[in-house]
Amino acid sequence: MTMVDIKLNEDEMKQLYIKKLDEYIHKINLETTFWDTKELQRQTCMSWNTILKTFFYDPGFPKYKVGRTWKFPAEETKKFLLTWLKEQK
């Protein structure tokens, strides 16, 4: 019978785990097509009232009313928010 001795570098394993987790999260984010108001609040770390006061009524902000709910195209909204943030003083 032969014994096998395996040695793992914990730092390398941790880095590999973090890299794979980041890739998975990025993939999930790409799969999201629309945000609802709760997701918009989560993504911006802003309350609904703050969103309404700061950028919601900006003509360039992408939003669609579907029935009684608002939907925000994820990629367009991200781009708008990054541009909006850079324009703030």
C-alpha positions in Angstrom: 0.0 0.0 0.0 1.3 3.5 -0.9 0.6 6.6 1.1 0.1 9.9 -0.5 1.1 13.1 1.3 -0.8 16.2 0.0 0.3 19.6 1.1 -1.9 22.6 0.3 -0.9 26.3 0.5 -3.8 27.8 2.4 -3.1 31.3 1.0 -3.2 30.1 -2.6 -6.4 28.1 -1.9 -8.0 31.2 -0.3 -7.0 33.3 -3.3 -8.4 30.7 -5.7 -11.7 30.5 -3.8 -12.1 34.4 -3.8 -11.3 34.5 -7.5 -14.0 31.9 -8.3 -16.5 33.5 -6.0 -15.9 36.9 -7.7 -16.4 35.3 -11.1 -19.6 33.7 -10.0 -21.0 37.0 -8.6 -20.0 38.8 -11.8 -21.9 36.1 -13.8 -25.0 36.5 -11.6 -24.9 40.3 -12.1 -24.7 39.9 -15.8 -27.8 37.6 -15.8 -29.9 40.3 -14.0 -31.9 42.1 -16.7 -34.1 44.4 -14.7 -34.0 45.9 -11.2 -37.1 46.7 -9.2 -37.2 49.5 -6.6 -35.9 47.4 -3.8 -32.9 46.3 -5.9 -32.3 49.9 -7.0 -32.2 50.9 -3.3 -29.8 48.1 -2.5 -27.5 48.8 -5.4 -27.3 52.5 -4.6 -27.4 52.2 -0.8 -30.0 55.0 -0.9 -33.6 55.2 0.4 -36.4 55.5 -2.0 -37.0 59.1 -1.0 -33.4 60.0 -1.6 -33.5 58.4 -5.0 -36.6 60.4 -5.8 -34.9 63.6 -4.7 -31.6 63.1 -6.4 -31.8 61.4 -9.8 -35.2 59.6 -10.4 -36.7 62.5 -12.4 -33.5 63.1 -14.4 -34.6 62.7 -18.1 -31.6 60.4 -18.8 -32.5 58.0 -16.0 -33.7 54.8 -17.6 -37.0 53.7 -16.0 -40.2 52.0 -17.2 -43.5 51.7 -15.4 -45.0 48.2 -15.8 -48.4 48.1 -14.3 -48.0 49.6 -10.8 -44.2 48.8 -10.5 -41.1 50.5 -11.8 -38.5 48.4 -13.7 -34.9 49.6 -14.3 -32.7 48.0 -17.0 -29.7 46.8 -15.0 -26.9 47.7 -17.4 -28.3 51.0 -18.5 -29.0 51.9 -14.9 -25.5 51.1 -13.8 -24.0 53.2 -16.6 -26.3 56.1 -15.7 -25.5 55.9 -12.0 -21.7 55.9 -12.6 -22.0 58.9 -14.8 -24.4 60.7 -12.4 -22.0 60.0 -9.5 -19.0 61.4 -11.4 -21.0 64.6 -12.0 -21.8 65.2 -8.3 -19.8 67.8 -6.5 
